[in-house]
């Protein structure tokens, strides 16, 4: 199971790529595989404020639905329209074209996991 | 540690994702459950259903025992035919839904849900007192492979001498499949044409591989329990634990037709069911078409938008792969059960409008 070393992670199986003060957020390959074929993503509105740890959307497969949690605090800068149109990108390319939204981070990043720490989370799942 | 079927090794080699179901380790999906769903609708899917519970009822009074123990008139089922029926408690609550195959005059095979097989066995044994018939636990003697979909018949025809056109829906015959002895039934749980192959667990891998090979060019792929659930939901087939339970009677489930109140000799649950047969049920099973993309799931509240009152509960719901929008089954108050009625569902904290629609959501063109 792929866990890119250059990303940060949460224990809710989301990944974060930081470019300056903008965080790109997605769900991990492990999460996408556990959900099965993703058929719908419900994402926060661009411009809305989200707070680290709060539910901010959903990822849904035929079999189940999983909440998205804001991994950081800030303002939603952009939503991936391509993944809204074609949610199967979450399964096909979870760390690339399957990204979900971007956040302009306010304040501290908070506690995020590095790849090794996230691999340990997956191991124990 | 959950039980493995005779096909577990094949599933593992195919890269299946497994799930624990009723004490069995069963394939959930092999790759994409959406692809598996579409394969069954458009070509064919191959299922391992070896967790299902086979029970045989044998003896001169086998028919009389089943008439007494089940809600249907099982004595009227012709040899080589099958019937969808239920076993109820004294109070009319549903213990399980079953398919009963009449193999011989005095031999029946009862197929129970894996999760209820023990309960059904116990009930049949208890109810067999005084009848000259024996209830046999045959679960370990049979594996079950299902091939479902519009290509199922053509694929199977390559592997059996059985007269498939003559094998009608809800019929069974003894034959060979891929050279191995099998009971071949034209039954299923997908809303498509298809067959269920009961065989010796030792023969299951050979039969599975033969069907997989014969079907490959016609689009057959192995299919797991995930798509089995979305397929049966589209076809509005009830699932025990969702639509059916001891708290529900066949009438509330919209399946009163399976109850034969006037069969001779009565049956377990008859008095309770007779008392409610002509009464309007409080809540009845309906189909819902929710607006938007978010699917209601099992247990969500159904709300009357006018009063704001909770008037029902979702029993099954999912985004329908075939239809491309969410669908759900629910029990709702009888007064709000007419198709066209506007309701709401509390979908994880947000109210979503939903319209009552006729069932099934999907039926195949014949």
Interface residues (C-beta under 8 A of the other chain):
Chain A: X33 X36 X37 X39 X40 X42 X58 X60 X61 X62 X63 X64 X65 X67 X91
Chain B: X17 X28 X29 X32 X33 X34 X35 X37 X226 X227 X229 X230 X293 X294 X295 X297 X318 X319 X321 X348
